Amino acid sequence: MITNNRTINALEMSLEGAVTRQKAAAHNMSNINTPGFKRLQVNFEEELKNALGGYNRKLRLKTTSDKHISNIPDKFVPPVTRDYSLGLRADGNNVDIDKEMVMMAQNNIYFDTAVSQLNKRIEMLKYIESDGRR
Amino acid sequence: MSLLTTMDMSASGLTSERLRMEIIAENIANIDTTRSGNSGPYRRKMVVFHEVLDKEVYRINNKGLFPGRGVKVTRIIEDDALPLVAYDPEHPDANEEGLVMKPNINLADEMVDLITASRSYSANVTVLNTTKAVAIKALTIGRG
């Protein structure tokens, strides 16, 4: 129970999503001068919600065995999509350097938050492990 | 570790922008060169940027795994624009009418391209530093 912790799993998935988003930022920024390039984007929040059984919690299929059908995805994959919007540039590239930088800064804070939460969680488990003694 | 491949992507951006800056430097250095390997004056060179995608990722599934691998310069091409013509009868390469074929380089264009390349280089450095910060933060997991 302690090792298969829902909170830790959720945080792990958030970290995975944030790392993939950082990848997208690096890819987009390196292609800032590639004519016709369309940016890659990672919107994993919805997928994360599904992976945690968010919207269909009430309609969750009860499973008591691995062989039962489950309507909750067992694996979380941050979805990578391409943004085909036109953008403002004449060369067909739709990378906006400011938007990209802001997104990256937000993502960095998101990652740091998730790591802090994870550390708190681990600290708590350690506290339990030591029987409440410090 | 996937953050290291992220750094490689930023590095590919840095390499490409640096190469672009080198080509611009070459163009500016040759702004008065009237003789080149192919007959006629030096011709302006340009880099061709190309997005790099991992084909394996597309083959397996196009969802989940991140397909992007940064950028690369696939070719260095010469500008087809006609050479500039200047009247300078004293020039050793002047024709009978006293006209000299000069390279098709516009200094203002080159300077603007140079600034773009320089700014893009900085942007890639910023991304690289953020990735580094993320990786270092990830190392603190479980230490707290």
Interface residues (C-beta under 8 A of the other chain):
Chain A: L15 A18 V19 T20 Q22 K23 A24 A25 A26 H27 M29 S30 N31 I32 N33 T34 P35 F37 L40 V42 V77 P78 P79 V80 I97 E100 M101 M104 A105 N108 F111 D112 V115 L118 N119 K120 I122 E123
Chain B: S2 L3 T5 T6 M7 M9 S10 S12 G13 S16 E17 R20 F49 H50 E51 K63 G64 L65 F66 P67 G68 R69 G70 V71 T116 A117 S120 A123 N124 T126 V127 L128 T130 T131 A133 V134 K137 A138 T140 I141 G142 R143 G144
